[in-house]
Amino acid sequence: MGEQPATADLTTEQAHNVEVVRRYLRTFVTKDLAELRAVVAEDVLIYGSGTAVQGRHFVEQAVTSPGLTVVNQEIVELFPAGDRVTVSLAQTYRRDGTGATAVQSACKMYRLAEGRIVQFWGEQDLYGLLRGLGMLPDVPIGF
């Protein structure tokens, strides 16, 4: 597991931002939309996978994805700097219809203002997740 900054080394703002991001990430396990709304701005800007979208409803859809359940979450590394928090993590998903499980790795960076996530960037291994859940063939890609 990556090194976590000592709480005493963080500013009050950084410590609060770290806790907000941890609360946000837990919503993928708990599916608690009230908690999600408490920590993510309604007009949050989201960048990743070659797209840019705006709105908390995109995050709500990800948290409540039908047929997929996050059964474990490991924060590998977390790094606060100013109004941003960068996280690398691994989430274990279960495909509810088959019981298949797979781990998806991700790296995300969050910008916070007034105690909420207002912008984030990130990438995750969607291809590996879909292969691991049996939703794509487990064969090498031919280019």
Summary of the structure (lengths in Angstrom):
residues: 143
radius of gyration: 15.8
end to end distance: 34.9
largest distance: 50.5
contacts: 388
relative contact order: 0.18
helix: 31%
strand: 43%
